[in-house]
Amino acid sequence: MSIFKKLFTAARGGATEVGEAIIDSQAIRILEQELRDSKKALNDAKTGLTSIMAEKMGVDRKVKELTAKITEHEAYAIQAMDKGDESLALDVANKIAEFEHELAIQQGILDGYQTKVSSLKKMIRQSERNIQAMDREVSVVKTTAKVQQANDLASAKFSGSNSSMRSATDSLERIKARQQKREDQASAAVDLESETSGDDLQARLKNAGIVDSESSGSSILDRLKKQKAQS
């Protein structure tokens, strides 16, 4: 492979990576828009299904009406034959034939509606499951993105890649240093006051056992006895 062909291939690869990076940066937004489009299409499908089911109900009523008319006219034909009126019975039979022909047509339409409604309901249920699964995936991806963003902001203190975070961190360290300095000054002032008042010397003598740490009734009584003996 020539050097120019290699460069061309590398350039194409770089362009692909840039394009993918742009798409990836908008991935969540794209997914959310696709989900909105899918939900709208699903709602349109449900509206269409409702319309088809309403038409099916109308055809179903026609089938029931025709079935009832056939049963009714069969009774008329039997009554006409019972009375010996063959001509009337034949007219009724011809009417029944018309009803049965129309019933066959309407029954075929009804069967078609039933098949279509069943198929559409199945497709809608599957679409709902797919959309719910995608909703969950998008929610997980968005939450993960937020966690990663928070982690990036928090870790910027250590990476030094974020100037504003670095500045805030430096300020925090200066505040802590000033607070520590004030605490040290306060502690030094207490130590100095102890030395000035003699408290520190007294404490050191007590610790060395040179002076009593505290008076007791026995020591006071001994001191009084000595004073009385000397008088």
C-alpha positions as a printed NumPy array, in Angstrom:
array([[   0.   ,    0.   ,    0.   ],
       [   1.444,    3.379,   -1.018],
       [   2.063,    6.111,    1.534],
       [  -0.648,    8.294,   -0.02 ],
       [  -3.198,    5.507,    0.177],
       [  -2.285,    4.932,    3.818],
       [  -2.672,    8.636,    4.562],
       [  -6.036,    8.679,    2.798],
       [  -7.212,    5.645,    4.788],
       [  -6.039,    7.258,    8.044],
       [  -7.863,   10.466,    7.16 ],
       [ -11.051,    8.513,    6.476],
       [ -10.666,    6.721,    9.792],
       [ -10.158,   10.027,   11.585],
       [ -13.232,   11.512,    9.962],
       [ -15.254,    8.465,   11.008],
       [ -14.061,    8.825,   14.602],
       [ -14.959,   12.518,   14.623],
       [ -18.401,   11.742,   13.227],
       [ -18.952,    9.011,   15.791],
       [ -17.787,   11.327,   18.576],
       [ -20.339,   13.949,   17.497],
       [ -23.096,   11.342,   17.373],
       [ -22.051,    9.879,   20.734],
       [ -22.086,   13.321,   22.353],
       [ -25.731,   13.664,   21.312],
       [ -26.617,   10.001,   21.86 ],
       [ -28.985,   10.533,   24.778],
       [ -30.758,   13.394,   23.016],
       [ -31.104,   11.274,   19.86 ],
       [ -32.457,    8.33 ,   21.868],
       [ -34.978,   10.523,   23.658],
       [ -36.195,   11.966,   20.35 ],
       [ -36.494,    8.48 ,   18.855],
       [ -38.444,    7.403,   21.913],
       [ -40.795,   10.365,   21.522],
       [ -41.29 ,    9.452,   17.863],
       [ -41.939,    5.817,   18.797],
       [ -44.468,    6.783,   21.47 ],
       [ -46.266,    9.073,   19.028],
       [ -46.381,    6.31 ,   16.422],
       [ -47.685,    3.917,   19.073],
       [ -50.417,    6.37 ,   20.082],
       [ -51.364,    6.792,   16.408],
       [ -51.531,    3.018,   16.082],
       [ -53.806,    2.773,   19.113],
       [ -56.057,    5.46 ,   17.636],
       [ -56.188,    3.525,   14.37 ],
       [ -56.931,    0.305,   16.234],
       [ -59.781,    2.009,   18.073],
       [ -61.257,    3.091,   14.739],
       [ -60.947,   -0.419,   13.296],
       [ -62.529,   -1.937,   16.403],
       [ -65.446,    0.519,   16.091],
       [ -65.953,   -0.519,   12.452],
       [ -65.74 ,   -4.17 ,   13.504],
       [ -68.486,   -3.584,   16.073],
       [ -70.704,   -2.121,   13.333],
       [ -70.136,   -5.143,   11.086],
       [ -70.742,   -7.475,   14.017],
       [ -74.156,   -5.83 ,   14.562],
       [ -75.007,   -6.327,   10.869],
       [ -74.099,  -10.014,   11.127],
       [ -76.316,  -10.441,   14.173],
       [ -79.179,   -8.543,   12.496],
       [ -78.936,  -10.649,    9.329],
       [ -78.795,  -13.851,   11.375],
       [ -81.918,  -12.775,   13.264],
       [ -83.73 ,  -11.885,    9.996],
       [ -82.859,  -15.268,    8.494],
       [ -84.248,  -17.039,   11.57 ],
       [ -87.354,  -14.851,   11.449],
       [ -88.032,  -15.444,    7.715],
       [ -87.417,  -19.157,    8.022],
       [ -90.319,  -19.189,   10.453],
       [ -92.415,  -17.218,    7.928],
       [ -91.601,  -19.691,    5.157],
       [ -92.602,  -22.629,    7.355],
       [ -95.886,  -20.938,    8.221],
       [ -96.575,  -20.265,    4.521],
       [ -95.913,  -23.925,    3.675],
       [ -98.153,  -25.019,    6.54 ],
       [-100.936,  -22.977,    4.965],
       [-100.201,  -24.494,    1.558],
       [ -99.093,  -21.183,    0.063],
       [ -96.061,  -22.358,   -1.922],
       [ -95.758,  -19.085,   -3.835],
       [ -95.479,  -17.05 ,   -0.622],
       [ -93.094,  -19.608,    0.839],
       [ -90.886,  -19.3  ,   -2.279],
       [ -90.827,  -15.502,   -2.04 ],
       [ -89.804,  -15.772,    1.583],
       [ -87.119,  -18.317,    0.676],
       [ -85.745,  -15.939,   -1.998],
       [ -85.568,  -13.215,    0.645],
       [ -83.744,  -15.593,    2.944],
       [ -81.267,  -16.264,    0.125],
       [ -80.587,  -12.518,   -0.15 ],
       [ -80.02 ,  -12.31 ,    3.595],
       [ -77.663,  -15.298,    3.538],
       [ -75.686,  -13.811,    0.633],
       [ -75.301,  -10.521,    2.505],
       [ -74.497,  -12.432,    5.701],
       [ -71.664,  -14.275,    3.936],
       [ -70.203,  -10.965,    2.782],
       [ -70.49 ,   -9.324,    6.189],
       [ -69.132,  -12.403,    7.968],
       [ -66.083,  -12.325,    5.708],
       [ -65.546,   -8.65 ,    6.542],
       [ -65.986,   -9.422,   10.243],
       [ -63.48 ,  -12.269,   10.101],
       [ -60.996,   -9.961,    8.411],
       [ -61.488,   -7.336,   11.097],
       [ -61.035,   -9.913,   13.855],
       [ -57.759,  -11.123,   12.336],
       [ -56.489,   -7.584,   11.835],
       [ -57.487,   -6.461,   15.338],
       [ -55.788,   -9.463,   16.909],
       [ -52.612,   -8.826,   14.901],
       [ -52.551,   -5.108,   15.707],
       [ -53.085,   -5.741,   19.412],
       [ -50.141,   -8.147,   19.425],
       [ -47.926,   -5.625,   17.612],
       [ -48.938,   -2.831,   19.983],
       [ -48.172,   -4.949,   23.058],
       [ -44.731,   -5.785,   21.641],
       [ -44.075,   -2.135,   20.804],
       [ -45.065,   -1.099,   24.326],
       [ -42.612,   -3.618,   25.794],
       [ -39.841,   -2.391,   23.502],
       [ -40.484,    1.247,   24.369],
       [ -40.572,    0.479,   28.091],
       [ -37.252,   -1.381,   27.795],
       [ -35.724,    1.528,   25.889],
       [ -37.073,    3.966,   28.491],
       [ -35.288,    1.991,   31.184],
       [ -32.069,    1.911,   29.173],
       [ -32.154,    5.667,   28.577],
       [ -32.806,    6.27 ,   32.277],
       [ -29.803,    4.123,   33.213],
       [ -27.587,    5.834,   30.63 ],
       [ -28.639,    9.321,   31.792],
       [ -28.031,    8.43 ,   35.452],
       [ -24.644,    6.923,   34.583],
       [ -23.718,   10.052,   32.635],
       [ -24.613,   12.258,   35.62 ],
       [ -22.599,   10.073,   38.007],
       [ -19.609,   10.159,   35.663],
       [ -19.922,   13.928,   35.306],
       [ -19.986,   14.323,   39.085],
       [ -16.983,   12.034,   39.376],
       [ -15.09 ,   14.025,   36.727],
       [ -15.773,   17.279,   38.568],
       [ -14.684,   15.787,   41.882],
       [ -11.508,   14.246,   40.464],
       [ -10.556,   17.507,   38.709],
       [  -8.955,   18.568,   42.006],
       [  -6.362,   15.845,   41.607],
       [  -5.948,   15.998,   37.845],
       [  -5.582,   19.786,   37.784],
       [  -7.45 ,   19.918,   34.489],
       [ -10.114,   22.286,   35.75 ],
       [  -8.759,   25.757,   36.522],
       [ -11.855,   26.909,   38.444],
       [ -11.845,   23.764,   40.575],
       [  -8.104,   24.14 ,   41.144],
       [  -8.602,   27.774,   42.192],
       [ -11.386,   26.808,   44.607],
       [  -9.223,   24.033,   46.037],
       [  -6.308,   26.427,   46.548],
       [  -8.637,   28.85 ,   48.331],
       [  -9.834,   26.046,   50.581],
       [  -6.257,   25.141,   51.466],
       [  -5.462,   28.795,   52.291],
       [  -8.529,   28.994,   54.556],
       [  -7.456,   25.831,   56.358],
       [  -3.925,   27.209,   56.756],
       [  -5.222,   30.495,   58.22 ],
       [  -7.462,   28.606,   60.638],
       [  -4.555,   26.427,   61.749],
       [  -2.385,   29.514,   62.223],
       [  -5.05 ,   31.134,   64.435],
       [  -5.302,   27.947,   66.494],
       [  -1.519,   27.864,   66.913],
       [  -1.485,   31.525,   67.963],
       [  -4.223,   30.923,   70.512],
       [  -2.35 ,   27.937,   71.927],
       [   0.889,   29.933,   72.115],
       [  -0.915,   32.758,   73.947],
       [  -2.222,   30.303,   76.538],
       [   1.281,   28.876,   77.053],
       [   2.765,   32.353,   77.419],
       [   0.125,   33.379,   79.964],
       [   0.871,   30.273,   82.017],
       [   4.587,   31.036,   82.069],
       [   4.   ,   34.704,   82.995],
       [   1.677,   33.934,   85.895],
       [   3.905,   31.192,   87.287],
       [   1.328,   28.499,   86.649],
       [   3.762,   26.664,   84.444],
       [   6.499,   26.663,   87.076],
       [   4.088,   25.512,   89.76 ],
       [   2.89 ,   22.698,   87.541],
       [   6.464,   21.606,   86.877],
       [   7.288,   21.609,   90.652],
       [   4.213,   19.52 ,   91.398],
       [   5.083,   17.077,   88.654],
       [   8.607,   16.758,   90.096],
       [   7.201,   16.047,   93.579],
       [   8.955,   19.054,   95.063],
       [   5.759,   20.665,   96.245],
       [   2.51 ,   19.055,   97.241],
       [   0.005,   18.957,   94.453],
       [  -2.747,   19.829,   96.887],
       [  -3.37 ,   20.351,  100.625],
       [  -5.055,   17.771,  102.815],
       [  -6.539,   17.764,  106.312],
       [  -3.649,   15.655,  107.634],
       [  -0.96 ,   17.953,  106.27 ],
       [  -2.659,   21.01 ,  107.716],
       [  -2.987,   19.29 ,  111.137],
       [   0.741,   18.341,  111.123],
       [   1.656,   21.92 ,  110.286],
       [  -0.404,   23.247,  113.188],
       [   1.174,   20.747,  115.627],
       [   4.64 ,   21.899,  114.606],
       [   3.718,   25.52 ,  115.11 ],
       [   2.307,   24.767,  118.591],
       [   5.435,   22.845,  119.64 ],
       [   7.689,   25.734,  118.621],
       [   5.678,   28.323,  120.572]])
